[in-house]
Amino acid sequence: MARLAGWRPDDFWAATPADAAAVLAGWRDEEAGGMGQADLAAMMEQCPDG
């Protein structure tokens, strides 16, 4: 999964179960659109470390 997702080893080992679930959910639902602008803004608010 890490290689298919383009994750470096450090990214993979630092990932949470929620991160892995999000990647797998994206692969499962290929017709779902990408992240919307509102989703990105909300994520940036929650994680302001840049």
C-alpha distance matrix in Angstrom:
0.0 3.8 5.5 5.1 6.0 8.5 8.5 11.0 11.0 13.6 11.8 8.9 11.9 14.0 11.9 13.7 12.8 14.1 11.7 8.6 11.0 12.0 8.7 8.5 12.3 12.3 10.5 12.9 15.9 16.0 19.7 19.4 20.6 19.0 20.1 23.9 26.3 27.4 23.9 23.4 26.9 26.3 23.1 25.2 28.0 25.9 24.3 27.3 26.1 25.3
3.8 0.0 3.8 5.5 5.1 6.1 5.1 7.2 7.5 10.1 8.4 6.0 9.3 11.4 10.0 12.7 12.9 14.2 11.2 9.0 12.2 12.7 9.6 10.8 14.3 13.9 12.9 15.7 18.2 18.1 21.6 20.9 21.5 19.4 20.0 23.7 25.7 26.9 23.4 22.4 25.7 25.3 21.9 23.5 26.4 24.4 22.4 25.0 23.5 22.6
5.5 3.8 0.0 3.8 5.4 5.0 5.9 7.5 8.7 11.9 10.7 9.1 12.4 14.5 13.5 16.3 16.6 17.6 14.5 12.4 15.3 15.4 11.9 12.9 16.3 15.2 13.6 16.8 19.2 18.4 21.9 21.7 22.1 20.0 21.1 24.8 26.8 28.4 25.2 23.9 27.4 27.4 24.1 25.4 28.6 26.9 24.8 27.1 25.4 24.2
5.1 5.5 3.8 0.0 3.8 5.4 7.7 10.4 12.0 14.8 12.7 11.2 14.8 16.4 14.6 16.9 16.6 17.1 14.1 11.8 14.0 13.6 9.9 10.6 13.7 12.2 10.3 13.5 15.8 14.7 18.3 18.4 18.9 17.2 18.9 22.5 24.8 26.6 23.4 22.5 26.2 26.3 23.2 24.9 28.1 26.6 24.9 27.3 26.1 24.6
6.0 5.1 5.4 3.8 0.0 3.8 5.5 9.1 11.1 13.0 10.2 9.3 13.1 13.9 11.8 14.2 14.3 14.3 11.0 9.5 11.9 10.9 7.3 9.2 12.0 10.4 9.6 13.1 14.9 14.1 17.4 16.8 16.9 14.7 15.8 19.5 21.6 23.2 20.0 19.0 22.5 22.6 19.5 21.1 24.3 22.9 21.1 23.5 22.5 21.0
8.5 6.1 5.0 5.4 3.8 0.0 3.8 6.6 9.6 11.5 9.3 9.4 13.1 13.9 12.7 15.8 16.7 16.8 13.1 12.3 15.1 14.0 10.7 13.0 15.7 13.8 13.2 16.8 18.4 17.2 20.3 19.6 19.2 16.6 17.4 20.9 22.5 24.4 21.4 19.8 23.2 23.7 20.4 21.3 24.8 23.6 21.3 23.2 21.7 20.0
8.5 5.1 5.9 7.7 5.5 3.8 0.0 3.8 6.4 7.8 5.5 5.9 9.4 10.2 9.5 12.9 14.4 14.9 11.3 10.7 14.1 13.5 10.7 13.3 16.1 14.9 14.8 18.1 19.9 19.4 22.4 21.3 21.0 18.1 18.3 21.8 23.1 24.6 21.4 19.7 22.8 22.9 19.3 20.2 23.4 21.8 19.3 21.4 19.6 18.4
11.0 7.2 7.5 10.4 9.1 6.6 3.8 0.0 3.8 5.5 5.2 6.3 8.8 10.0 10.7 14.4 16.3 17.3 13.9 13.5 17.1 16.8 14.3 16.7 19.7 18.7 18.5 21.7 23.6 23.1 26.2 25.0 24.6 21.7 21.6 24.9 25.9 27.4 24.3 22.2 25.1 25.2 21.5 22.0 25.1 23.4 20.5 22.3 19.9 18.9
11.0 7.5 8.7 12.0 11.1 9.6 6.4 3.8 0.0 3.8 5.4 5.1 6.2 8.5 9.9 13.4 15.3 17.1 14.1 13.4 17.2 17.6 15.5 17.3 20.6 20.2 19.9 22.8 25.1 25.0 28.2 27.1 27.0 24.2 24.0 27.4 28.5 29.6 26.3 24.5 27.2 26.9 23.2 23.8 26.6 24.5 21.7 23.7 21.2 20.9
13.6 10.1 11.9 14.8 13.0 11.5 7.8 5.5 3.8 0.0 3.8 5.4 5.3 6.0 8.5 12.0 14.7 16.3 13.5 13.7 17.4 17.7 16.2 18.5 21.4 21.1 21.5 24.3 26.3 26.4 29.4 27.7 27.4 24.4 23.6 26.7 27.4 28.3 25.0 23.1 25.4 25.0 21.2 21.5 24.0 21.9 18.9 20.7 18.0 18.1
11.8 8.4 10.7 12.7 10.2 9.3 5.5 5.2 5.4 3.8 0.0 3.8 5.6 5.2 6.0 9.8 12.4 13.4 10.2 10.7 14.4 14.2 12.8 15.4 18.0 17.6 18.3 21.1 22.8 23.0 25.8 24.1 23.7 20.6 19.8 23.0 23.8 24.7 21.4 19.5 22.1 21.6 17.8 18.5 21.2 19.1 16.3 18.5 16.2 16.0
8.9 6.0 9.1 11.2 9.3 9.4 5.9 6.3 5.1 5.4 3.8 0.0 3.8 5.5 5.2 8.6 10.3 12.0 9.2 8.5 12.4 13.0 11.4 13.3 16.3 16.5 16.6 19.2 21.4 21.9 25.0 23.4 23.7 21.0 20.6 24.0 25.4 26.0 22.5 21.2 24.0 23.2 19.5 20.8 23.3 20.9 18.5 21.2 19.3 19.2
11.9 9.3 12.4 14.8 13.1 13.1 9.4 8.8 6.2 5.3 5.6 3.8 0.0 3.8 5.5 8.2 10.4 12.8 10.8 10.4 14.1 15.3 14.3 15.9 18.8 19.5 19.8 22.0 24.3 25.1 28.2 26.5 26.8 24.1 23.3 26.7 27.8 28.1 24.5 23.3 25.7 24.5 20.9 22.0 24.1 21.3 19.0 21.6 19.5 20.2
14.0 11.4 14.5 16.4 13.9 13.9 10.2 10.0 8.5 6.0 5.2 5.5 3.8 0.0 3.8 6.5 9.8 11.4 9.4 10.4 13.8 14.4 14.2 16.4 18.7 19.2 20.3 22.4 24.3 25.2 27.9 25.8 25.7 22.9 21.5 24.6 25.3 25.4 21.9 20.6 22.6 21.4 17.7 18.7 20.6 17.8 15.3 18.0 15.9 16.8
11.9 10.0 13.5 14.6 11.8 12.7 9.5 10.7 9.9 8.5 6.0 5.2 5.5 3.8 0.0 3.8 6.7 7.9 5.7 6.8 10.0 10.7 10.6 12.8 14.9 15.7 16.9 18.9 20.7 21.8 24.4 22.2 22.4 19.8 18.6 21.8 22.9 22.9 19.3 18.4 20.7 19.3 15.7 17.4 19.3 16.5 14.6 17.7 16.4 17.0
13.7 12.7 16.3 16.9 14.2 15.8 12.9 14.4 13.4 12.0 9.8 8.6 8.2 6.5 3.8 0.0 3.8 5.2 5.1 6.5 8.6 9.9 11.1 12.6 14.2 15.7 17.3 18.6 20.3 22.0 24.4 22.0 22.5 20.2 18.8 21.8 23.1 22.5 18.8 18.5 20.7 18.6 15.4 17.6 18.9 15.7 14.6 18.1 17.3 18.4
12.8 12.9 16.6 16.6 14.3 16.7 14.4 16.3 15.3 14.7 12.4 10.3 10.4 9.8 6.7 3.8 0.0 3.8 5.4 5.1 6.1 8.6 10.0 10.5 12.0 14.2 15.5 16.1 18.1 20.3 22.8 20.6 21.7 20.0 19.0 22.0 23.9 23.1 19.4 19.8 22.1 19.9 17.0 19.7 21.0 17.8 17.3 20.9 20.6 21.5
14.1 14.2 17.6 17.1 14.3 16.8 14.9 17.3 17.1 16.3 13.4 12.0 12.8 11.4 7.9 5.2 3.8 0.0 3.8 5.5 4.9 6.1 8.7 9.8 10.2 12.2 14.3 14.9 16.2 18.4 20.4 17.8 18.7 17.0 15.7 18.5 20.4 19.5 15.7 16.4 18.7 16.4 13.8 16.8 18.0 14.9 14.9 18.7 18.9 19.7
11.7 11.2 14.5 14.1 11.0 13.1 11.3 13.9 14.1 13.5 10.2 9.2 10.8 9.4 5.7 5.1 5.4 3.8 0.0 3.8 5.4 5.2 6.5 8.8 9.9 10.9 12.8 14.4 15.7 17.2 19.5 17.0 17.5 15.2 14.1 17.3 19.1 18.8 15.0 15.0 17.7 16.0 12.9 15.5 17.5 14.8 14.0 17.5 17.3 17.5
8.6 9.0 12.4 11.8 9.5 12.3 10.7 13.5 13.4 13.7 10.7 8.5 10.4 10.4 6.8 6.5 5.1 5.5 3.8 0.0 3.8 5.4 5.2 6.2 8.5 10.0 10.9 12.3 14.4 16.0 18.8 16.9 18.0 16.2 15.9 19.4 21.6 21.6 17.8 18.0 21.0 19.5 16.5 19.1 21.2 18.6 17.8 21.2 20.8 20.8
11.0 12.2 15.3 14.0 11.9 15.1 14.1 17.1 17.2 17.4 14.4 12.4 14.1 13.8 10.0 8.6 6.1 4.9 5.4 3.8 0.0 3.8 5.4 5.1 5.9 8.5 9.9 10.2 12.1 14.4 16.8 14.8 16.4 15.3 15.1 18.3 20.9 20.5 16.8 17.7 20.7 18.8 16.4 19.6 21.3 18.7 18.6 22.3 22.5 22.5
12.0 12.7 15.4 13.6 10.9 14.0 13.5 16.8 17.6 17.7 14.2 13.0 15.3 14.4 10.7 9.9 8.6 6.1 5.2 5.4 3.8 0.0 3.8 5.5 5.1 6.2 8.8 9.8 10.6 12.5 14.5 12.1 13.1 11.7 11.3 14.6 17.2 17.1 13.4 14.2 17.4 15.9 13.6 16.7 18.7 16.6 16.6 20.0 20.5 20.1
8.7 9.6 11.9 9.9 7.3 10.7 10.7 14.3 15.5 16.2 12.8 11.4 14.3 14.2 10.6 11.1 10.0 8.7 6.5 5.2 5.4 3.8 0.0 3.8 5.5 5.2 6.5 8.8 10.2 11.2 14.0 12.3 13.3 11.6 12.1 15.8 18.5 19.1 15.5 15.7 19.2 18.4 15.7 18.4 21.0 19.1 18.5 21.6 21.6 20.7
8.5 10.8 12.9 10.6 9.2 13.0 13.3 16.7 17.3 18.5 15.4 13.3 15.9 16.4 12.8 12.6 10.5 9.8 8.8 6.2 5.1 5.5 3.8 0.0 3.8 5.4 5.2 6.2 8.7 10.4 13.5 12.4 14.4 13.6 14.7 18.2 21.2 21.6 18.1 18.9 22.3 21.2 18.8 21.8 24.1 22.0 21.7 25.0 25.1 24.4
12.3 14.3 16.3 13.7 12.0 15.7 16.1 19.7 20.6 21.4 18.0 16.3 18.8 18.7 14.9 14.2 12.0 10.2 9.9 8.5 5.9 5.1 5.5 3.8 0.0 3.8 5.4 5.0 6.2 8.7 11.1 9.5 11.8 11.7 12.7 15.9 19.2 19.2 15.9 17.3 20.7 19.4 17.6 20.9 22.9 21.1 21.4 24.7 25.3 24.6
12.3 13.9 15.2 12.2 10.4 13.8 14.9 18.7 20.2 21.1 17.6 16.5 19.5 19.2 15.7 15.7 14.2 12.2 10.9 10.0 8.5 6.2 5.2 5.4 3.8 0.0 3.8 5.5 5.4 6.3 8.8 7.4 9.0 8.6 10.3 13.7 17.0 17.8 14.7 15.7 19.3 18.7 16.9 19.8 22.3 21.0 21.0 23.9 24.5 23.3
10.5 12.9 13.6 10.3 9.6 13.2 14.8 18.5 19.9 21.5 18.3 16.6 19.8 20.3 16.9 17.3 15.5 14.3 12.8 10.9 9.9 8.8 6.5 5.2 5.4 3.8 0.0 3.8 5.6 5.7 9.3 9.3 11.4 11.4 13.6 17.0 20.3 21.4 18.4 19.1 22.8 22.4 20.4 23.2 25.8 24.4 24.1 27.1 27.3 26.0
12.9 15.7 16.8 13.5 13.1 16.8 18.1 21.7 22.8 24.3 21.1 19.2 22.0 22.4 18.9 18.6 16.1 14.9 14.4 12.3 10.2 9.8 8.8 6.2 5.0 5.5 3.8 0.0 3.8 6.0 8.9 9.2 12.2 13.1 15.3 18.3 21.9 22.5 19.5 20.9 24.4 23.5 22.0 25.1 27.3 25.8 26.0 29.1 29.6 28.6
15.9 18.2 19.2 15.8 14.9 18.4 19.9 23.6 25.1 26.3 22.8 21.4 24.3 24.3 20.7 20.3 18.1 16.2 15.7 14.4 12.1 10.6 10.2 8.7 6.2 5.4 5.6 3.8 0.0 3.8 5.5 5.6 9.0 10.7 13.1 15.7 19.4 20.0 17.5 19.2 22.6 21.9 20.9 24.0 26.1 25.0 25.5 28.5 29.4 28.1
16.0 18.1 18.4 14.7 14.1 17.2 19.4 23.1 25.0 26.4 23.0 21.9 25.1 25.2 21.8 22.0 20.3 18.4 17.2 16.0 14.4 12.5 11.2 10.4 8.7 6.3 5.7 6.0 3.8 0.0 3.8 5.5 8.0 9.7 12.8 15.4 19.0 20.4 18.1 19.3 22.9 22.8 21.7 24.4 26.9 26.2 26.4 29.0 29.8 28.0
19.7 21.6 21.9 18.3 17.4 20.3 22.4 26.2 28.2 29.4 25.8 25.0 28.2 27.9 24.4 24.4 22.8 20.4 19.5 18.8 16.8 14.5 14.0 13.5 11.1 8.8 9.3 8.9 5.5 3.8 0.0 3.8 6.3 9.3 12.5 14.2 17.9 19.2 17.5 19.1 22.4 22.5 22.0 24.7 27.0 26.6 27.2 29.7 30.8 29.0
19.4 20.9 21.7 18.4 16.8 19.6 21.3 25.0 27.1 27.7 24.1 23.4 26.5 25.8 22.2 22.0 20.6 17.8 17.0 16.9 14.8 12.1 12.3 12.4 9.5 7.4 9.3 9.2 5.6 5.5 3.8 0.0 3.7 6.6 9.2 11.0 14.8 15.7 13.8 15.7 18.9 18.8 18.4 21.2 23.4 23.0 23.8 26.3 27.7 26.0
20.6 21.5 22.1 18.9 16.9 19.2 21.0 24.6 27.0 27.4 23.7 23.7 26.8 25.7 22.4 22.5 21.7 18.7 17.5 18.0 16.4 13.1 13.3 14.4 11.8 9.0 11.4 12.2 9.0 8.0 6.3 3.7 0.0 3.8 6.7 8.0 11.6 13.1 11.8 13.2 16.3 16.9 16.7 19.0 21.4 21.6 22.2 24.3 25.7 23.7
19.0 19.4 20.0 17.2 14.7 16.6 18.1 21.7 24.2 24.4 20.6 21.0 24.1 22.9 19.8 20.2 20.0 17.0 15.2 16.2 15.3 11.7 11.6 13.6 11.7 8.6 11.4 13.1 10.7 9.7 9.3 6.6 3.8 0.0 3.8 6.2 9.6 11.5 9.7 10.3 13.7 14.6 13.9 15.9 18.6 18.9 19.1 21.0 22.3 20.1
20.1 20.0 21.1 18.9 15.8 17.4 18.3 21.6 24.0 23.6 19.8 20.6 23.3 21.5 18.6 18.8 19.0 15.7 14.1 15.9 15.1 11.3 12.1 14.7 12.7 10.3 13.6 15.3 13.1 12.8 12.5 9.2 6.7 3.8 0.0 3.8 6.7 8.2 6.1 6.6 10.1 10.8 10.3 12.4 14.9 15.3 15.7 17.6 19.2 17.3
23.9 23.7 24.8 22.5 19.5 20.9 21.8 24.9 27.4 26.7 23.0 24.0 26.7 24.6 21.8 21.8 22.0 18.5 17.3 19.4 18.3 14.6 15.8 18.2 15.9 13.7 17.0 18.3 15.7 15.4 14.2 11.0 8.0 6.2 3.8 0.0 3.8 5.5 5.2 6.3 8.7 10.0 10.7 12.4 14.4 15.5 16.5 17.9 20.0 18.0
26.3 25.7 26.8 24.8 21.6 22.5 23.1 25.9 28.5 27.4 23.8 25.4 27.8 25.3 22.9 23.1 23.9 20.4 19.1 21.6 20.9 17.2 18.5 21.2 19.2 17.0 20.3 21.9 19.4 19.0 17.9 14.8 11.6 9.6 6.7 3.8 0.0 3.8 5.4 5.1 6.2 8.6 9.9 10.5 12.4 14.3 15.3 15.9 18.3 16.1
27.4 26.9 28.4 26.6 23.2 24.4 24.6 27.4 29.6 28.3 24.7 26.0 28.1 25.4 22.9 22.5 23.1 19.5 18.8 21.6 20.5 17.1 19.1 21.6 19.2 17.8 21.4 22.5 20.0 20.4 19.2 15.7 13.1 11.5 8.2 5.5 3.8 0.0 3.8 5.4 5.1 6.1 8.6 9.8 10.6 12.4 14.2 15.1 18.0 16.6
23.9 23.4 25.2 23.4 20.0 21.4 21.4 24.3 26.3 25.0 21.4 22.5 24.5 21.9 19.3 18.8 19.4 15.7 15.0 17.8 16.8 13.4 15.5 18.1 15.9 14.7 18.4 19.5 17.5 18.1 17.5 13.8 11.8 9.7 6.1 5.2 5.4 3.8 0.0 3.8 5.5 5.2 6.2 8.6 9.9 10.7 12.2 14.0 16.5 15.4
23.4 22.4 23.9 22.5 19.0 19.8 19.7 22.2 24.5 23.1 19.5 21.2 23.3 20.6 18.4 18.5 19.8 16.4 15.0 18.0 17.7 14.2 15.7 18.9 17.3 15.7 19.1 20.9 19.2 19.3 19.1 15.7 13.2 10.3 6.6 6.3 5.1 5.4 3.8 0.0 3.8 5.4 5.1 6.1 8.6 9.9 10.4 11.6 13.8 12.1
26.9 25.7 27.4 26.2 22.5 23.2 22.8 25.1 27.2 25.4 22.1 24.0 25.7 22.6 20.7 20.7 22.1 18.7 17.7 21.0 20.7 17.4 19.2 22.3 20.7 19.3 22.8 24.4 22.6 22.9 22.4 18.9 16.3 13.7 10.1 8.7 6.2 5.1 5.5 3.8 0.0 3.8 5.5 5.1 6.3 8.7 9.9 10.2 13.2 11.8
26.3 25.3 27.4 26.3 22.6 23.7 22.9 25.2 26.9 25.0 21.6 23.2 24.5 21.4 19.3 18.6 19.9 16.4 16.0 19.5 18.8 15.9 18.4 21.2 19.4 18.7 22.4 23.5 21.9 22.8 22.5 18.8 16.9 14.6 10.8 10.0 8.6 6.1 5.2 5.4 3.8 0.0 3.8 5.4 5.1 6.3 8.7 10.1 13.2 12.9
23.1 21.9 24.1 23.2 19.5 20.4 19.3 21.5 23.2 21.2 17.8 19.5 20.9 17.7 15.7 15.4 17.0 13.8 12.9 16.5 16.4 13.6 15.7 18.8 17.6 16.9 20.4 22.0 20.9 21.7 22.0 18.4 16.7 13.9 10.3 10.7 9.9 8.6 6.2 5.1 5.5 3.8 0.0 3.8 5.4 5.1 6.1 8.3 10.8 10.5
25.2 23.5 25.4 24.9 21.1 21.3 20.2 22.0 23.8 21.5 18.5 20.8 22.0 18.7 17.4 17.6 19.7 16.8 15.5 19.1 19.6 16.7 18.4 21.8 20.9 19.8 23.2 25.1 24.0 24.4 24.7 21.2 19.0 15.9 12.4 12.4 10.5 9.8 8.6 6.1 5.1 5.4 3.8 0.0 3.8 5.4 5.1 5.5 8.2 7.5
28.0 26.4 28.6 28.1 24.3 24.8 23.4 25.1 26.6 24.0 21.2 23.3 24.1 20.6 19.3 18.9 21.0 18.0 17.5 21.2 21.3 18.7 21.0 24.1 22.9 22.3 25.8 27.3 26.1 26.9 27.0 23.4 21.4 18.6 14.9 14.4 12.4 10.6 9.9 8.6 6.3 5.1 5.4 3.8 0.0 3.8 5.5 5.6 9.3 9.8
25.9 24.4 26.9 26.6 22.9 23.6 21.8 23.4 24.5 21.9 19.1 20.9 21.3 17.8 16.5 15.7 17.8 14.9 14.8 18.6 18.7 16.6 19.1 22.0 21.1 21.0 24.4 25.8 25.0 26.2 26.6 23.0 21.6 18.9 15.3 15.5 14.3 12.4 10.7 9.9 8.7 6.3 5.1 5.4 3.8 0.0 3.8 6.1 9.0 10.5
24.3 22.4 24.8 24.9 21.1 21.3 19.3 20.5 21.7 18.9 16.3 18.5 19.0 15.3 14.6 14.6 17.3 14.9 14.0 17.8 18.6 16.6 18.5 21.7 21.4 21.0 24.1 26.0 25.5 26.4 27.2 23.8 22.2 19.1 15.7 16.5 15.3 14.2 12.2 10.4 9.9 8.7 6.1 5.1 5.5 3.8 0.0 3.8 5.6 7.2
27.3 25.0 27.1 27.3 23.5 23.2 21.4 22.3 23.7 20.7 18.5 21.2 21.6 18.0 17.7 18.1 20.9 18.7 17.5 21.2 22.3 20.0 21.6 25.0 24.7 23.9 27.1 29.1 28.5 29.0 29.7 26.3 24.3 21.0 17.6 17.9 15.9 15.1 14.0 11.6 10.2 10.1 8.3 5.5 5.6 6.1 3.8 0.0 3.8 5.4
26.1 23.5 25.4 26.1 22.5 21.7 19.6 19.9 21.2 18.0 16.2 19.3 19.5 15.9 16.4 17.3 20.6 18.9 17.3 20.8 22.5 20.5 21.6 25.1 25.3 24.5 27.3 29.6 29.4 29.8 30.8 27.7 25.7 22.3 19.2 20.0 18.3 18.0 16.5 13.8 13.2 13.2 10.8 8.2 9.3 9.0 5.6 3.8 0.0 3.8
25.3 22.6 24.2 24.6 21.0 20.0 18.4 18.9 20.9 18.1 16.0 19.2 20.2 16.8 17.0 18.4 21.5 19.7 17.5 20.8 22.5 20.1 20.7 24.4 24.6 23.3 26.0 28.6 28.1 28.0 29.0 26.0 23.7 20.1 17.3 18.0 16.1 16.6 15.4 12.1 11.8 12.9 10.5 7.5 9.8 10.5 7.2 5.4 3.8 0.0
